Amino acid sequence: QLQLVESGGGLVQPGGSLRLSCTGSGVLLDRHVVGWFRQAPGKEREAVSCLGTSGGRTNFADSVKGRFTLSRDNAKNTVYLQMDMLKPDDTAIYYCAGGSTFCGASVPIRPIQYELWGKGTQVTVSS
């Protein structure tokens, strides 16, 4: 069964950090573009970032540039989203997704381009 599982969410104070993990089951993440999306209450799902396959191209939403980074551990079949300098506006459910698409700077990250989705992990930034 193809599956993506997110973990690492939680409650953190403004200015703090969290590292989210996206682990694949039945699917090799290094052969797919992995995207991260988030959805806050009452808002539409928005793209956060993506990580390409070979070469490791990345793209980040303007709202998280300079604060979020991506990495991949192929041995663990896991992609990480490191989130630093968190703000209350970052509060949302975060989803990872896998797709046979392209990730690169200035290339829009669209949910429709991703076929496989995790169930999400809650991130709450509050004092």
Phi, psi and omega in degrees: 000127179284132185204143170242136181232123176266151175206168176104357178289171179164194179259130180218150178282154175307137183090351181276186184227153171216152173238117177268145177242145174232111184248134181266144175230121183078004180216135180270113186291336181287354177256006181228151167287134178248123179250152173241136179227163177216154179220119177267158180304130177077005181239161177284157176294135180234151179283141178250309184193169173212156180230123181284180181276249180296140180091338174065037177297146180228162173210143182225144173297149181303327184292343183239356180302136180085350180243328182251144175224162181238148173209167183223137173242099185294328180297329179260001181053046188225141172245139183246140171245106178272123183243116180244165180048050184293147181238158176305327179294347177278354179298124183181172166271129182256131181240141168254155183213149178245140181209154174267069186227202182232142177235129177193163180302138178070006176264121182302141177258112184242132181305327184295342181279356185245130187265330187240130185233145170276177183270349175099158175222138185277132173240124179235123179248110185201148176266000000 
